[in-house]
Amino acid sequence: MDSLLIYGAYGDTGRLIAREAVARGGSPTVAGRDRRAVARLADGLGVDGRAFDLENGSLAARLEGFDAVLNCAGPFVETVDPLLEACLESGTDYLDITGEVAVFERLRQRDAAAREAGITLLPGVGFDVVPSDCLAAFLHAQLPSADELALGIKGSGSLSRGTARTMVEQLGSGGIVRRNGRLVKVPTAFRSREIDFGSGPEHAVTIPWGDVVTAAHTTGIGTIEVYAAAPPWADRLLSAVDSIGWLLERRAVERGLKRLVDARVDGPENPQSAGGHAVVWGEVTDDAGRRARARLRTPDPYALTAESAVIAAQRVLENRDRTGGGSVPNGFQTPASAFGPDFALELTDTDRELLAAPAESAVANEANSAGGSAQSTLESDD
């Protein structure tokens, strides 16, 4: 991984990724705006460091000599454009760990430009969206006729400063779902449902998760919603946040909330030993009423992000030939379209369970229409 540049490497998640890369025998170059922070990290890891901001007009020249850049500097909506343009100019593959819907969509729209430049655009190589994208691809393989996808996420563990600051920026901006192939803005937590993450049904509400873009690209499914486990009272709270969005958009309020994050959020220093974990649930359905359902259990999201981001970067570097003939295609890709639906299963402490196959759901639907109880039994196994 000597030809990998990790930008934003001294942030909470960036440090985890840089350490993971070195632990795997790599020697990436770490980079970011803060010269002292870059130097401390580079010296501690025994790797090269470079300090530069993204407003420099010679950014493409700074990427020369690198085959790939892994962007860990959020909010990604502020960093993606200059790095993307520099990658297109320099012929450098682009990866990031974003979870921001707008960033996924922006990169998707540059697919043709990336193909013409002979580079790969591979965002979301962390917890957002490796497990959910791989689960969506797995479910679509079980039911290729599926036209609707629902995903659910439940996690526990630590929170990085970068993630918390991004959440502050998105407060009051509502949600996003995909309807018949189009992204649609909706109120925050506009819909709820019960999802069994493994311990019985739990309340969950819609969230603006990257899969409304990435899962559509991976599977071709046109209607997608993503849910997160939340207590029932969260619906009213999130709706209230939407109603004061005008206040949260004010710079002074946003700066105040970010200062509070910086003061109170310590970040995930050692997520492997923190004991956190997450569960991703998914269900696909088609017009005939057939469905497939599965769950994917993962370790702490930050532990998964460090491992999956490094492995993804390593594969892009090792398996992609610069003429476009390698196993990772040029253009916009998702983790599952680049590496297949089982990529998530290659990560430490990750396992998948098929809960309902299409044939089973068809039998359940027939029994239910005849007054039987098969469907309720199947749902209880969810």
C-alpha positions in Angstrom: 0.0 0.0 0.0 2.9 2.3 -0.6 1.0 4.1 -3.4 -2.0 4.9 -1.2 -2.6 8.4 0.2 -4.9 8.6 3.2 -6.3 12.1 3.5 -7.8 13.2 6.8 -5.7 10.5 8.4 -5.4 12.2 11.8 -9.1 12.3 12.5 -10.6 9.7 14.8 -11.6 7.2 12.1 -8.6 8.2 9.9 -6.2 7.2 12.6 -7.8 3.8 13.0 -7.5 3.2 9.3 -3.9 4.4 9.1 -3.0 2.1 12.0 -4.8 -0.8 10.4 -3.0 -0.3 7.1 0.4 -0.3 8.8 -0.5 -3.3 10.9 -1.2 -5.2 7.7 2.3 -4.4 6.5 1.4 -1.3 4.4 3.2 2.0 4.2 0.6 4.5 3.2 1.3 8.3 3.1 -0.9 10.1 5.6 -2.1 13.6 4.8 -4.4 16.4 6.0 -4.5 20.2 6.5 -2.9 20.4 10.0 0.9 20.1 9.6 1.5 19.3 13.2 -1.2 16.6 13.4 0.1 15.0 10.2 3.7 15.0 11.5 2.7 13.4 14.9 0.8 10.7 13.2 3.4 10.0 10.5 6.2 9.9 13.1 4.2 7.6 15.3 3.5 5.1 12.5 6.8 5.4 10.8 5.3 6.5 7.4 5.5 9.6 5.2 3.3 12.5 5.9 2.1 15.4 3.8 0.3 18.6 4.9 -1.9 20.4 2.4 -5.4 21.7 2.1 -7.9 21.0 -0.6 -8.2 24.6 -1.9 -4.7 24.5 -3.4 -4.9 24.9 -7.2 -2.1 22.3 -7.7 -4.0 19.5 -5.9 -3.8 17.1 -8.9 0.0 17.4 -8.8 0.1 16.4 -5.2 -1.7 13.1 -6.1 0.9 12.2 -8.7 2.8 9.1 -7.7 -0.3 7.7 -5.9 -2.5 5.1 -7.4 -5.4 5.7 -5.0 -6.5 8.2 -2.4 -8.7 7.2 0.6 -10.6 10.2 1.8 -11.3 10.2 5.5 -11.9 13.9 5.9 -15.6 14.7 6.6 -18.0 16.3 6.2 -17.4 14.7 2.8 -19.8 17.0 1.1 -17.1 19.7 1.6 -14.1 17.5 0.6 -15.3 15.3 -2.2 -15.4 17.8 -5.1 -11.7 19.0 -5.0 -10.4 15.5 -4.4 -12.6 14.1 -7.2 -11.5 16.7 -9.7 -7.9 16.1 -8.8 -8.3 12.3 -9.1 -9.9 12.7 -12.6 -7.0 14.9 -13.7 -4.2 12.7 -12.2 -5.7 9.3 -13.0 -5.9 8.4 -9.3 -8.6 6.0 -7.9 -10.9 7.5 -5.3 -12.2 5.8 -2.2 -13.9 7.3 0.9 -15.8 6.3 4.1 -18.7 8.7 3.6 -22.2 8.0 4.7 -23.7 11.1 3.2 -26.4 10.6 0.6 -25.5 13.7 -1.3 -21.9 12.6 -1.7 -22.9 9.1 -3.1 -25.2 10.8 -5.6 -22.6 13.3 -6.6 -20.1 10.6 -7.3 -22.6 8.4 -9.1 -23.3 11.3 -11.5 -19.6 11.4 -12.4 -19.5 7.8 -13.5 -19.0 8.6 -17.2 -16.2 11.0 -16.4 -14.5 8.4 -14.2 -14.7 5.8 -16.9 -13.3 8.2 -19.5 -10.4 8.9 -17.1 -9.9 5.2 -16.4 -10.4 5.4 -12.6 -12.6 3.9 -10.0 -14.9 5.9 -7.7 -15.6 3.7 -4.7 -17.2 5.6 -1.8 -18.7 4.1 1.4 -16.0 1.5 2.1 -16.7 1.7 5.9 -19.7 0.7 7.9 -21.5 3.1 5.6 -22.2 1.1 3.4 -20.3 -2.1 3.2 -22.6 -4.4 5.3 -25.8 -2.9 4.1 -24.7 -2.9 0.4 -23.5 -6.5 0.6 -26.8 -7.6 2.3 -28.8 -5.8 -0.4 -26.8 -7.6 -3.1 -27.3 -11.0 -1.3 -31.0 -10.5 -1.0 -31.4 -9.4 -4.6 -29.6 -12.7 -5.6 -32.3 -14.6 -3.6 -35.1 -12.7 -5.4 -33.9 -11.2 -8.7 -37.5 -10.0 -9.4 -37.5 -7.8 -6.3 -38.7 -4.2 -6.8 -38.7 -3.0 -3.2 -35.9 -3.1 -0.6 -36.1 -2.2 3.1 -33.0 -2.1 5.3 -32.7 -1.7 9.0 -29.7 -0.8 11.2 -29.1 -1.2 14.9 -25.8 -0.4 16.5 -24.0 0.1 19.8 -20.6 1.4 20.5 -18.6 4.7 20.4 -19.1 7.8 18.2 -16.3 9.6 16.4 -16.1 13.4 16.4 -16.3 13.5 12.7 -19.5 11.5 12.6 -21.0 13.6 15.4 -20.1 16.8 13.6 -21.7 15.5 10.3 -24.8 14.7 12.3 -25.0 18.3 13.5 -24.7 19.6 10.0 -27.6 17.3 8.9 -30.0 18.2 11.7 -33.2 19.6 10.5 -32.6 18.7 6.8 -35.2 15.9 6.7 -34.8 12.4 5.2 -34.5 10.8 1.8 -36.0 7.6 0.3 -36.0 6.2 -3.2 -39.4 5.9 -4.9 -39.7 4.2 -8.3 -36.1 5.1 -9.2 -36.1 8.7 -7.9 -34.7 10.2 -4.7 -37.5 11.8 -2.7 -37.1 14.2 0.2 -39.3 13.3 3.1 -39.7 14.5 6.7 -37.3 13.0 9.3 -38.6 9.7 10.7 -41.6 10.0 8.3 -42.3 6.2 8.5 -41.8 3.6 11.2 -42.1 -0.2 11.3 -41.2 -3.1 13.6 -38.0 -4.9 12.8 -36.5 -8.0 14.5 -32.8 -7.4 14.9 -32.4 -10.7 16.7 -34.1 -10.1 20.0 -37.7 -9.6 19.0 -39.5 -6.8 17.2 -38.2 -3.3 17.8 -39.4 0.1 16.7 -37.4 1.6 13.8 -37.8 4.9 11.8 -36.6 5.9 8.4 -33.2 7.6 8.1 -31.3 9.2 5.2 -28.8 6.4 4.7 -26.5 6.0 1.7 -28.1 2.9 0.4 -30.9 4.9 -1.2 -28.2 5.5 -3.8 -25.7 2.6 -3.5 -28.2 -0.2 -3.2 -30.1 1.1 -6.2 -26.8 1.0 -8.2 -25.9 -2.5 -6.9 -29.3 -4.2 -7.4 -31.3 -2.0 -9.8 -34.2 -1.9 -7.2 -36.2 1.3 -7.6 -37.9 1.6 -4.2 -35.7 1.7 -1.1 -36.1 2.8 2.5 -33.6 2.6 5.3 -34.6 2.4 9.0 -32.7 2.7 12.3 -33.7 1.2 15.6 -35.1 4.0 17.8 -37.5 4.3 20.8 -41.1 5.2 19.9 -40.8 8.7 21.4 -38.0 9.4 18.9 -40.5 9.9 16.2 -41.9 13.0 17.9 -38.5 14.4 18.8 -37.1 14.0 15.2 -40.2 15.6 13.8 -39.7 18.5 16.2 -36.1 18.9 15.0 -37.4 19.2 11.4 -39.7 22.0 12.6 -36.8 24.1 13.9 -34.6 23.4 11.0 -34.4 27.1 10.2 -32.8 27.7 13.6 -30.3 24.8 13.2 -29.2 26.2 9.8 -27.9 29.4 11.5 -24.1 29.5 11.7 -23.9 30.5 15.3 -26.1 27.5 16.5 -24.2 25.1 14.3 -20.8 26.3 15.5 -22.0 26.0 19.1 -23.1 22.5 18.6 -19.8 21.5 17.0 -17.9 23.0 19.9 -19.9 20.9 22.2 -19.1 17.8 20.1 -15.4 18.6 20.2 -15.5 19.0 24.0 -17.6 16.0 24.9 -16.9 13.3 22.2 -13.7 11.5 22.7 -13.8 9.2 19.7 -13.3 5.4 19.2 -9.7 4.8 20.3 -9.9 1.1 20.5 -13.2 -0.2 19.1 -12.0 -3.8 18.9 -11.9 -4.0 22.7 -15.0 -1.8 23.3 -17.4 -4.6 22.8 -19.7 -2.7 20.4 -21.6 -4.4 17.6 -24.2 -3.8 15.0 -26.9 -5.6 13.1 -28.1 -4.9 9.6 -31.5 -6.3 8.6 -32.9 -6.4 5.1 -36.0 -7.5 3.2 -36.8 -7.5 -0.5 -40.2 -8.0 -2.1 -41.7 -8.3 -5.6 -45.0 -7.7 -7.2 -46.1 -11.3 -6.7 -45.7 -11.0 -2.9 -42.6 -13.1 -2.7 -39.9 -11.9 -0.3 -36.5 -12.7 1.0 -35.2 -11.6 4.4 -31.8 -11.7 6.1 -29.7 -10.3 8.9 -26.0 -9.5 9.0 -24.2 -9.1 12.4 -21.0 -7.1 12.5 -18.4 -6.0 15.1 -18.2 -2.4 16.3 -18.8 -0.1 13.2 -15.5 1.7 13.6 -13.6 -1.6 13.9 -15.3 -2.8 10.7 -14.6 0.5 9.0 -10.9 0.3 9.7 -10.6 -3.2 8.3 -13.0 -2.9 5.4 -11.5 0.5 4.2 -8.0 -0.9 4.2 -8.9 -4.2 2.5 -10.9 -2.2 -0.2 -8.0 0.1 -0.8 -5.6 -2.8 -1.0 -7.8 -4.6 -3.6 -8.1 -1.6 -5.7 -4.4 -1.1 -5.7 -3.4 -4.8 -6.2 -6.2 -6.1 -8.5 -6.8 -3.1 -10.8 -4.7 -2.7 -13.8 -4.3 0.9 -14.8 -5.6 0.2 -18.4 -9.0 -0.8 -17.0 -8.6 -4.6 -17.4 -8.5 -5.5 -13.8 -11.1 -7.1 -11.6 -12.3 -3.8 -10.1 -14.2 -1.9 -12.8 -13.7 1.7 -13.7 -16.4 4.3 -13.0 -18.7 4.6 -10.0 -18.8 1.4 -7.9 -20.2 0.3 -4.6 -18.6 -2.2 -2.2 -20.8 -5.1 -3.5 -20.5 -4.1 -7.1 -16.7 -4.0 -6.8 -16.1 -7.1 -4.6 -19.4 -9.1 -4.5 -22.1 -9.7 -1.9 -19.8 -11.9 0.3 -17.2 -9.1 0.8 -18.7 -8.3 4.2 -18.4 -11.9 5.3 -14.6 -11.7 4.8 -14.4 -9.2 7.6 -13.6 -10.2 11.2 -16.6 -11.3 13.4 -19.2 -10.8 10.7 -21.9 -13.4 9.9 -25.1 -13.5 7.8 -28.3 -15.4 8.4 -31.0 -16.0 5.8 -34.3 -15.6 7.6 -36.9 -16.2 4.8 -36.4 -17.4 1.3 -38.8 -16.5 -1.6 -40.3 -20.0 -1.7 -41.0 -19.9 2.0 -42.7 -16.5 1.8 -44.9 -17.7 -1.1 -46.1 -20.6 1.0 -46.8 -18.3 3.9 -48.8 -15.9 1.7 -50.9 -18.7 0.3 -51.6 -20.1 3.8 -52.5 -16.7 5.1 -54.9 -16.0 2.3 -56.6 -19.3 3.2 -57.0 -18.3 6.8 -53.9 -20.2 8.0 -51.3 -19.0 10.4 -48.1 -19.8 8.4 -47.4 -16.1 7.7 -47.5 -15.0 11.3 -45.2 -17.9 12.2 -42.7 -16.9 9.5 -42.9 -13.3 10.7 -42.1 -14.3 14.2 -38.9 -15.9 12.9 -37.9 -12.6 11.4 
